[in-house]
C-alpha cells in the first residue's frame, strides 16, 4: 500500500512539472483524472463512476391557458361592454298577421300608441302640433309619420317598436301592403345624407330585402320619451 501511495505522489509530481502553467481548476481536474485511473487499476472490481451530467438552463417558454382555465375566471375580471336594452338576436323576424277584418294604418297606430289624432295619416303631423311631442329622430312606441307622395296618397303611419341603431329601426304597421294586414317587426332604414331620418327605405316582405322606393318622413309623434336614437 505504501508503494501504491508513492506511485501516486510521483505521478502527481510529474503532472505538475510537465503540464504548462494553467489555472488552478485545470490542475485539480488533471490530478482527479489520474487518481481515478489509478483507483480502477488498484481495485478492478470497483464500479466506474457515472458520466458527469451537464446541467443546462431550462428554455424559457410561455404557458398557454386552456379553455378550462379561461372559463374558471369570473367575467367581472374583464371589461365587458354594456349590452343594449334588447339584443338584436332576440328580436322577432318580420312577419305578417291577417286579422279577421281589414285594418287601416291610422286606426292601428291610434290603438297601439294611444294618440288621439284623427283623419288621414297625411294630416297627423300637423294635427299633433301642441298636443304631442313632435320629434325628428325615432323613439320607441312613437308613431312614425310618412309624408304623402305618389305612392302614399293618404300618407302612412307606423309604430316604432325597436331601435336597432341610429340608422335602423323596427316598426309595427297596418295595411302597408294594402291588404288590411298587420306587419310586425318591419325593418326601416334611414338613407338620408345627414342621418336625420327624413328619407327611409322599408323592408319588402316579398323580396326579403329593403324596397327601392325612398319615402319622406315628416317626423315622430310621442307621448313620452322612452329611448331616442342618437345621431
Secondary structure as a PSIPRED ss2 file (coil, helix, strand):
# PSIPRED VFORMAT (PSIPRED V4.0)

   1 X C   1.000  0.000  0.000
   2 X H   0.000  1.000  0.000
   3 X H   0.000  1.000  0.000
   4 X H   0.000  1.000  0.000
   5 X H   0.000  1.000  0.000
   6 X H   0.000  1.000  0.000
   7 X H   0.000  1.000  0.000
   8 X H   0.000  1.000  0.000
   9 X H   0.000  1.000  0.000
  10 X H   0.000  1.000  0.000
  11 X H   0.000  1.000  0.000
  12 X H   0.000  1.000  0.000
  13 X H   0.000  1.000  0.000
  14 X H   0.000  1.000  0.000
  15 X H   0.000  1.000  0.000
  16 X H   0.000  1.000  0.000
  17 X H   0.000  1.000  0.000
  18 X H   0.000  1.000  0.000
  19 X C   1.000  0.000  0.000
  20 X C   1.000  0.000  0.000
  21 X C   1.000  0.000  0.000
  22 X C   1.000  0.000  0.000
  23 X C   1.000  0.000  0.000
  24 X H   0.000  1.000  0.000
  25 X H   0.000  1.000  0.000
  26 X H   0.000  1.000  0.000
  27 X H   0.000  1.000  0.000
  28 X H   0.000  1.000  0.000
  29 X H   0.000  1.000  0.000
  30 X H   0.000  1.000  0.000
  31 X H   0.000  1.000  0.000
  32 X H   0.000  1.000  0.000
  33 X H   0.000  1.000  0.000
  34 X H   0.000  1.000  0.000
  35 X H   0.000  1.000  0.000
  36 X H   0.000  1.000  0.000
  37 X H   0.000  1.000  0.000
  38 X H   0.000  1.000  0.000
  39 X H   0.000  1.000  0.000
  40 X H   0.000  1.000  0.000
  41 X H   0.000  1.000  0.000
  42 X H   0.000  1.000  0.000
  43 X C   1.000  0.000  0.000
  44 X C   1.000  0.000  0.000
  45 X C   1.000  0.000  0.000
  46 X C   1.000  0.000  0.000
  47 X C   1.000  0.000  0.000
  48 X C   1.000  0.000  0.000
  49 X C   1.000  0.000  0.000
  50 X C   1.000  0.000  0.000
  51 X C   1.000  0.000  0.000
  52 X C   1.000  0.000  0.000
  53 X C   1.000  0.000  0.000
  54 X C   1.000  0.000  0.000
  55 X C   1.000  0.000  0.000
  56 X C   1.000  0.000  0.000
  57 X C   1.000  0.000  0.000
  58 X C   1.000  0.000  0.000
  59 X C   1.000  0.000  0.000
  60 X C   1.000  0.000  0.000
  61 X C   1.000  0.000  0.000
  62 X C   1.000  0.000  0.000
  63 X C   1.000  0.000  0.000
  64 X C   1.000  0.000  0.000
  65 X C   1.000  0.000  0.000
  66 X C   1.000  0.000  0.000
  67 X H   0.000  1.000  0.000
  68 X H   0.000  1.000  0.000
  69 X H   0.000  1.000  0.000
  70 X H   0.000  1.000  0.000
  71 X H   0.000  1.000  0.000
  72 X H   0.000  1.000  0.000
  73 X C   1.000  0.000  0.000
  74 X C   1.000  0.000  0.000
  75 X H   0.000  1.000  0.000
  76 X H   0.000  1.000  0.000
  77 X H   0.000  1.000  0.000
  78 X C   1.000  0.000  0.000
  79 X C   1.000  0.000  0.000
  80 X C   1.000  0.000  0.000
  81 X C   1.000  0.000  0.000
  82 X C   1.000  0.000  0.000
  83 X C   1.000  0.000  0.000
  84 X C   1.000  0.000  0.000
  85 X C   1.000  0.000  0.000
  86 X C   1.000  0.000  0.000
  87 X C   1.000  0.000  0.000
  88 X H   0.000  1.000  0.000
  89 X H   0.000  1.000  0.000
  90 X H   0.000  1.000  0.000
  91 X C   1.000  0.000  0.000
  92 X C   1.000  0.000  0.000
  93 X C   1.000  0.000  0.000
  94 X C   1.000  0.000  0.000
  95 X E   0.000  0.000  1.000
  96 X E   0.000  0.000  1.000
  97 X E   0.000  0.000  1.000
  98 X C   1.000  0.000  0.000
  99 X C   1.000  0.000  0.000
 100 X C   1.000  0.000  0.000
 101 X C   1.000  0.000  0.000
 102 X C   1.000  0.000  0.000
 103 X C   1.000  0.000  0.000
 104 X C   1.000  0.000  0.000
 105 X H   0.000  1.000  0.000
 106 X H   0.000  1.000  0.000
 107 X H   0.000  1.000  0.000
 108 X H   0.000  1.000  0.000
 109 X H   0.000  1.000  0.000
 110 X H   0.000  1.000  0.000
 111 X H   0.000  1.000  0.000
 112 X H   0.000  1.000  0.000
 113 X H   0.000  1.000  0.000
 114 X C   1.000  0.000  0.000
 115 X C   1.000  0.000  0.000
 116 X C   1.000  0.000  0.000
 117 X C   1.000  0.000  0.000
 118 X C   1.000  0.000  0.000
 119 X C   1.000  0.000  0.000
 120 X C   1.000  0.000  0.000
 121 X H   0.000  1.000  0.000
 122 X H   0.000  1.000  0.000
 123 X H   0.000  1.000  0.000
 124 X H   0.000  1.000  0.000
 125 X H   0.000  1.000  0.000
 126 X H   0.000  1.000  0.000
 127 X H   0.000  1.000  0.000
 128 X C   1.000  0.000  0.000
 129 X C   1.000  0.000  0.000
 130 X C   1.000  0.000  0.000
 131 X C   1.000  0.000  0.000
 132 X C   1.000  0.000  0.000
 133 X E   0.000  0.000  1.000
 134 X E   0.000  0.000  1.000
 135 X E   0.000  0.000  1.000
 136 X C   1.000  0.000  0.000
 137 X C   1.000  0.000  0.000
 138 X C   1.000  0.000  0.000
 139 X E   0.000  0.000  1.000
 140 X C   1.000  0.000  0.000
 141 X C   1.000  0.000  0.000
 142 X C   1.000  0.000  0.000
 143 X E   0.000  0.000  1.000
 144 X E   0.000  0.000  1.000
 145 X E   0.000  0.000  1.000
 146 X E   0.000  0.000  1.000
 147 X C   1.000  0.000  0.000
 148 X C   1.000  0.000  0.000
 149 X C   1.000  0.000  0.000
 150 X C   1.000  0.000  0.000
 151 X C   1.000  0.000  0.000
 152 X C   1.000  0.000  0.000
 153 X C   1.000  0.000  0.000
 154 X C   1.000  0.000  0.000
 155 X C   1.000  0.000  0.000
 156 X E   0.000  0.000  1.000
 157 X E   0.000  0.000  1.000
 158 X E   0.000  0.000  1.000
 159 X E   0.000  0.000  1.000
 160 X E   0.000  0.000  1.000
 161 X E   0.000  0.000  1.000
 162 X E   0.000  0.000  1.000
 163 X E   0.000  0.000  1.000
 164 X C   1.000  0.000  0.000
 165 X C   1.000  0.000  0.000
 166 X C   1.000  0.000  0.000
 167 X C   1.000  0.000  0.000
 168 X E   0.000  0.000  1.000
 169 X E   0.000  0.000  1.000
 170 X E   0.000  0.000  1.000
 171 X E   0.000  0.000  1.000
 172 X E   0.000  0.000  1.000
 173 X E   0.000  0.000  1.000
 174 X E   0.000  0.000  1.000
 175 X C   1.000  0.000  0.000
 176 X C   1.000  0.000  0.000
 177 X C   1.000  0.000  0.000
 178 X C   1.000  0.000  0.000
 179 X C   1.000  0.000  0.000
 180 X C   1.000  0.000  0.000
 181 X C   1.000  0.000  0.000
 182 X E   0.000  0.000  1.000
 183 X E   0.000  0.000  1.000
 184 X E   0.000  0.000  1.000
 185 X E   0.000  0.000  1.000
 186 X E   0.000  0.000  1.000
 187 X E   0.000  0.000  1.000
 188 X E   0.000  0.000  1.000
 189 X E   0.000  0.000  1.000
 190 X E   0.000  0.000  1.000
 191 X C   1.000  0.000  0.000
 192 X C   1.000  0.000  0.000
 193 X C   1.000  0.000  0.000
 194 X C   1.000  0.000  0.000
 195 X C   1.000  0.000  0.000
 196 X C   1.000  0.000  0.000
 197 X C   1.000  0.000  0.000
 198 X C   1.000  0.000  0.000
 199 X E   0.000  0.000  1.000
 200 X E   0.000  0.000  1.000
 201 X E   0.000  0.000  1.000
 202 X E   0.000  0.000  1.000
 203 X E   0.000  0.000  1.000
 204 X E   0.000  0.000  1.000
 205 X C   1.000  0.000  0.000
 206 X C   1.000  0.000  0.000
 207 X C   1.000  0.000  0.000
 208 X C   1.000  0.000  0.000
 209 X E   0.000  0.000  1.000
 210 X E   0.000  0.000  1.000
 211 X C   1.000  0.000  0.000
 212 X C   1.000  0.000  0.000
 213 X C   1.000  0.000  0.000
 214 X C   1.000  0.000  0.000
 215 X E   0.000  0.000  1.000
 216 X E   0.000  0.000  1.000
 217 X E   0.000  0.000  1.000
 218 X E   0.000  0.000  1.000
 219 X E   0.000  0.000  1.000
 220 X E   0.000  0.000  1.000
 221 X E   0.000  0.000  1.000
 222 X E   0.000  0.000  1.000
 223 X C   1.000  0.000  0.000
 224 X C   1.000  0.000  0.000
 225 X C   1.000  0.000  0.000
 226 X C   1.000  0.000  0.000
 227 X C   1.000  0.000  0.000
 228 X E   0.000  0.000  1.000
 229 X C   1.000  0.000  0.000
 230 X C   1.000  0.000  0.000
 231 X C   1.000  0.000  0.000
